[in-house]
Amino acid sequence: MARHIFDDWFHNSFVPAVRRHLLSKKLEAKALLLLYSCPTHPPAKSLVSSNGKIRGLYLPFNTTSKIQLLDQGIIQNFKNNYRRELILAIVSCTSSGISEFLKS
């Protein structure tokens, strides 16, 4: 992600979409976009809407794994369980054969 692309997306896509959504819900057009720290993102001071009510804020370094559950091994556990169940299903299909099982 290049800085200018992200900055353009924030101001020309994200901010108008948030304003429309909040207006449709009859809420004040005020929002905060939490982002992980990435060197290619623009500085937080440039991620502010024209009226200052919609802004971007970066999380501190090395905190995403503590607050984002998917970074704590949930995805890996899901993949392991899926593979195990798939292998058990393949091994147990004796009537139609493995190639028919995989096609279905």
C-alpha positions as CSV (number, residue, x, y, z in Angstrom):
1,M,0.0,0.0,0.0
2,A,1.5,3.3,-1.0
3,R,0.9,6.4,1.2
4,H,-0.8,8.4,-1.5
5,I,-3.2,5.6,-2.4
6,F,-4.2,5.1,1.3
7,D,-4.5,8.8,1.8
8,D,-6.7,9.1,-1.3
9,W,-8.8,6.2,-0.2
10,F,-9.3,7.7,3.3
11,H,-10.4,11.1,2.1
12,N,-12.3,10.2,-1.1
13,S,-13.9,6.8,-0.2
14,F,-13.8,6.1,3.5
15,V,-14.9,9.5,4.9
16,P,-17.8,10.0,2.4
17,A,-19.0,6.4,3.0
18,V,-18.9,6.8,6.8
19,R,-20.8,10.1,6.6
20,R,-23.5,8.5,4.4
21,H,-23.8,5.5,6.7
22,L,-24.0,7.6,9.9
23,L,-26.5,10.0,8.2
24,S,-28.7,7.1,7.2
25,K,-28.7,5.9,10.9
26,K,-29.4,9.4,12.1
27,L,-26.2,9.6,14.0
28,E,-23.6,12.3,14.3
29,A,-21.0,12.1,11.6
30,K,-18.1,11.3,14.0
31,A,-15.9,8.2,13.6
32,L,-12.5,6.8,14.4
33,L,-10.7,4.4,12.2
34,L,-8.2,2.3,14.2
35,L,-5.2,1.1,12.1
36,Y,-2.2,-1.0,12.8
37,S,1.2,0.7,12.5
38,C,2.6,0.3,9.1
39,P,5.5,2.3,7.5
40,T,3.6,2.7,4.2
41,H,0.6,4.4,5.8
42,P,0.5,8.2,5.9
43,P,1.0,9.9,9.3
44,A,-2.1,10.1,11.5
45,K,-2.2,13.8,11.4
46,S,-3.1,13.6,7.7
47,L,-5.9,11.2,8.3
48,V,-8.4,13.7,9.5
49,S,-11.6,14.8,7.6
50,S,-12.1,18.4,6.7
51,N,-14.3,19.1,9.7
52,G,-12.1,17.0,12.0
53,K,-14.8,14.6,13.1
54,I,-13.6,11.6,11.2
55,R,-10.0,10.5,11.8
56,G,-7.6,7.7,11.7
57,L,-5.5,6.6,14.7
58,Y,-2.7,4.1,14.8
59,L,-2.4,1.5,17.5
60,P,0.9,1.3,19.4
61,F,3.5,-1.0,18.0
62,N,3.3,-4.7,19.0
63,T,-0.2,-4.5,20.4
64,T,-2.3,-6.0,17.6
65,S,-1.6,-9.6,18.7
66,K,-2.9,-8.7,22.2
67,I,-6.1,-7.1,21.1
68,Q,-6.9,-8.9,17.9
69,L,-7.9,-12.4,18.7
70,L,-7.3,-13.7,15.2
71,D,-3.6,-13.0,15.7
72,Q,-3.5,-15.3,18.7
73,G,-3.6,-18.6,16.8
74,I,-7.3,-18.9,16.1
75,I,-6.8,-19.0,12.3
76,Q,-4.1,-21.7,12.6
77,N,-6.3,-23.8,14.9
78,F,-9.1,-23.5,12.4
79,K,-6.9,-24.6,9.6
80,N,-5.6,-27.6,11.6
81,N,-9.1,-28.7,12.5
82,Y,-10.3,-28.3,8.9
83,R,-7.4,-30.4,7.6
84,R,-8.0,-33.1,10.2
85,E,-11.7,-33.4,9.4
86,L,-11.0,-33.4,5.6
87,I,-8.4,-36.2,6.0
88,L,-10.8,-38.2,8.2
89,A,-13.6,-37.8,5.6
90,I,-11.3,-38.8,2.8
91,V,-10.0,-41.9,4.7
92,S,-13.5,-43.0,5.6
93,C,-15.0,-42.7,2.0
94,T,-14.6,-46.3,0.7
95,S,-17.7,-46.6,-1.4
96,S,-17.2,-44.0,-4.1
97,G,-13.5,-43.6,-4.0
98,I,-11.3,-40.7,-3.2
99,S,-11.4,-39.1,-6.6
100,E,-15.3,-39.0,-6.5
101,F,-15.2,-37.6,-3.0
102,L,-12.9,-34.8,-4.0
103,K,-15.1,-34.0,-7.1
104,S,-18.1,-33.7,-4.9
